[in-house]
Amino acid sequence: MGTLKDRLNDDLHAAMKSRDELTTSTLRMALTAVRNAETAGDAAKVLSDDEVLAVLTKEAKKRREAATAFAGAGRAEQAAKENAEGEILDRYLPAQLSDDEIAELVAGALRAGGFTGKAQMGPAMKAAQAAVAGRAEGGRVAAAVRKQLS
């Protein structure tokens, strides 16, 4: 199996051949975001699968936030489109952890690092994020850390 970026390209070509406009536009957007990340900074670089996953996670989060904003503004059609794009991007992301699984991983990371108080929130978050490894949004992890440090 090739890289995640290769999979995105292959799926884009398949979507174009099958004339699936939503998938085509979503994958084009995702690949553009990946290319932008590759060329950002002083020198161009090829992103690893983990870095591509981070870009896709960020794009999926943008879709969820936009869908919420559109739904709140009474634009249900646009919200549905954003949700559909988010679902397409979710195919490439690892399965999200449940709240119980997050709490368990955070507890283990806090025990291992010896974190006990809210003053250690920053280092505790870093350890918790490493334990979760992109399988949950930062906000959910932060809430679990905050709850366990209080």
C-alpha positions as CSV (number, residue, x, y, z in Angstrom):
1,M,0.0,0.0,0.0
2,G,1.3,3.4,-0.9
3,T,1.1,6.6,1.2
4,L,-2.0,8.3,2.3
5,K,-1.4,11.0,-0.2
6,D,-1.3,8.3,-3.0
7,R,-4.6,6.9,-1.7
8,L,-6.2,10.3,-1.9
9,N,-4.9,10.8,-5.5
10,D,-6.2,7.3,-6.5
11,D,-9.6,7.9,-4.9
12,L,-9.7,11.3,-6.6
13,H,-9.1,9.7,-10.0
14,A,-11.8,7.1,-9.3
15,A,-14.3,9.8,-8.2
16,M,-13.6,11.8,-11.4
17,K,-14.1,8.7,-13.5
18,S,-17.4,7.9,-11.8
19,R,-18.4,11.6,-12.0
20,D,-19.0,11.9,-8.3
21,E,-18.8,15.7,-8.0
22,L,-19.0,15.9,-4.2
23,T,-16.1,13.4,-3.6
24,T,-14.1,15.0,-6.4
25,S,-14.3,18.5,-5.0
26,T,-13.7,17.3,-1.4
27,L,-10.6,15.3,-2.4
28,R,-9.3,18.2,-4.5
29,M,-9.7,20.5,-1.5
30,A,-7.9,18.0,0.7
31,L,-5.0,17.5,-1.7
32,T,-4.7,21.3,-2.1
33,A,-4.4,21.6,1.7
34,V,-1.7,18.9,1.7
35,R,0.2,20.6,-1.1
36,N,-0.1,23.9,0.8
37,A,1.3,22.3,3.9
38,E,4.2,20.8,1.8
39,T,5.2,24.2,0.4
40,A,4.7,26.2,3.6
41,G,7.8,27.4,5.3
42,D,11.3,28.0,4.0
43,A,11.7,24.8,2.0
44,A,9.3,22.5,0.3
45,K,9.1,19.0,1.8
46,V,7.2,15.8,1.4
47,L,4.7,15.2,4.2
48,S,4.7,11.9,6.1
49,D,1.4,10.0,6.5
50,D,1.1,11.4,10.1
51,E,1.5,14.9,8.8
52,V,-1.1,14.3,6.0
53,L,-3.4,12.9,8.7
54,A,-2.9,16.1,10.7
55,V,-3.9,18.2,7.6
56,L,-7.0,16.0,7.0
57,T,-8.0,16.2,10.6
58,K,-7.8,20.0,10.5
59,E,-9.8,20.1,7.3
60,A,-12.5,17.7,8.8
61,K,-12.7,20.0,11.8
62,K,-13.2,23.0,9.6
63,R,-16.1,21.2,7.9
64,R,-17.8,20.3,11.2
65,E,-17.4,23.9,12.5
66,A,-18.8,25.3,9.2
67,A,-21.7,22.9,9.3
68,T,-22.5,24.1,12.8
69,A,-22.3,27.7,11.8
70,F,-24.5,27.2,8.7
71,A,-27.1,25.2,10.7
72,G,-27.2,28.0,13.3
73,A,-27.7,30.6,10.6
74,G,-30.6,28.6,9.1
75,R,-28.8,27.5,6.0
76,A,-29.6,23.8,6.2
77,E,-28.5,23.0,2.5
78,Q,-25.0,24.4,3.0
79,A,-24.7,22.7,6.4
80,A,-25.6,19.4,4.8
81,K,-23.0,19.9,2.1
82,E,-20.3,20.6,4.8
83,N,-21.4,17.5,6.7
84,A,-21.2,15.4,3.6
85,E,-17.6,16.7,2.9
86,G,-16.7,15.9,6.5
87,E,-18.0,12.4,6.1
88,I,-15.8,11.9,3.0
89,L,-12.7,13.2,4.9
90,D,-13.6,10.9,7.9
91,R,-13.0,7.9,5.6
92,Y,-9.2,8.7,5.7
93,L,-9.0,9.4,9.5
94,P,-8.5,6.9,12.2
95,A,-11.6,5.9,14.2
96,Q,-12.4,8.4,16.9
97,L,-12.1,7.3,20.5
98,S,-15.1,7.3,22.9
99,D,-15.1,9.5,25.9
100,D,-14.4,6.5,28.2
101,E,-11.4,5.5,26.1
102,I,-10.1,9.1,26.1
103,A,-10.5,9.3,29.9
104,E,-8.6,6.0,30.3
105,L,-5.7,7.0,28.1
106,V,-5.5,10.5,29.7
107,A,-5.5,8.9,33.2
108,G,-2.6,6.6,32.1
109,A,-0.6,9.5,30.7
110,L,-1.2,11.6,33.8
111,R,-0.1,8.8,36.1
112,A,3.0,8.1,33.9
113,G,4.0,11.8,33.9
114,G,3.2,12.3,37.6
115,F,0.9,15.3,36.8
116,T,-1.4,16.3,39.7
117,G,-2.5,19.9,39.5
118,K,-3.9,22.4,37.1
119,A,-0.6,24.3,37.1
120,Q,0.8,21.4,35.0
121,M,-1.9,21.6,32.4
122,G,0.5,22.3,29.5
123,P,2.8,19.4,30.0
124,A,-0.1,17.2,30.9
125,M,-1.9,18.1,27.6
126,K,1.3,17.3,25.7
127,A,1.5,13.8,27.3
128,A,-2.2,13.2,26.8
129,Q,-2.1,14.2,23.1
130,A,0.8,11.8,22.6
131,A,-1.2,9.0,24.2
132,V,-4.3,9.8,22.1
133,A,-2.2,10.1,18.9
134,G,-4.8,12.0,16.8
135,R,-7.7,9.7,17.5
136,A,-9.7,12.4,19.3
137,E,-10.1,16.2,18.9
138,G,-7.9,18.4,21.1
139,G,-11.0,19.9,22.8
140,R,-12.2,16.6,24.0
141,V,-8.8,15.6,25.3
142,A,-8.4,19.0,27.0
143,A,-11.7,18.5,28.8
144,A,-10.7,15.1,30.0
145,V,-7.3,16.4,31.2
146,R,-9.0,19.4,33.0
147,K,-11.5,17.1,34.7
148,Q,-8.8,14.7,35.9
149,L,-6.4,17.4,37.1
150,S,-9.1,19.2,39.2
